[in-house]
Amino acid sequence: MDIQFLYKYAPILLVIIAVIFQYNLFVTPEMLEHTHREILTEVAQVYITKSEFGNMKEQMVDINKKLDKIYDTLINERSSDGINRN
């Protein structure tokens, strides 16, 4: 490399480097980690885990079974009291 070549293109290189730093065109690992943590907290607030979904599904099945038992008990009591006679 010639010194004249370096003197000729040095201002352009400095401008390019300044633009790269000014607009953060390259991401640092710290910035990636910060963004990653933000995404994880946002996802944790909006969505549930697979195990929580499984637990909720089991609870819904239990609730449905209990409602069916209550419904059957009410029908049996009404029919034994003679309320639903045709």
N, C-alpha and C positions, 0 to 999 in steps of 0.2 A: 504494500500500500504506500502510496505516495503522500507526502505531507500536504501537497496542494489539493489532492483529492479529498483529504480529510477536512481541510479548511473550507472547501467548496460545499460539502454536504453536511457539515456539522450543525448549522442552524436548522436544517430540515430534520435531522435526527433528533435534535433537542426538542423541537416542536412535537414530533411524533411521540417521544417519550413523555413529554408533559401532558399530551392528550390522553395517553394510556393511563397515567396516574390520576389525572383529574376526573375522568369518567369511570374509573375503576373497571377497566375492561378485563382485567385478570382478577380472578377470585382467589382470595387466600383461604387456607384451610379453616381459619378461625371464623371467617364469614360463612363458609359452608356449614360448619358446626352450629353456628347461631341460627341459621335458616332451618337446619334440620331439627333443632329443638323446638322452634316455633311451629313447624309443621306437625311434630309429634304431639305438642300440647293442644293444637287445634283439632287434630284427629281424635285425641282422647276426650275432648269435650263434646264432639259431635257423634261419634260412633261408640258402640260397645264391643267388648271382646267376644270371642267365640264361646268361651266358657260361660260368660255372663248370659249370652243368648241361650245357651243350653239350659242354664238354671232357670231362666225365665220361661222357657218352653215347658220344662217339667212342672213349674208352678202353674202354668196355664192348664196343663193336662189335669193336675190335681184339682184345680178350681172347677173344671168342667165335670169331673167325676163327682165332686161334692154337690154341684148344682143338679146333676142328674139324680143323685140320691134324694135330695130335697124335693125335687119335682115328683119322683116316684112316691115318696112318702105322702106328699100332699094329695096326689091322685088316689092313693089307697085310702087315706082318711076320708076324703070326700065321698068315695064310693061306699065305704063302710057306714058312713053316717046317712046315706040315702039321699044325698044332695043331687047326685047326678043320675037319678032314676029317669028312665025313658018311658 
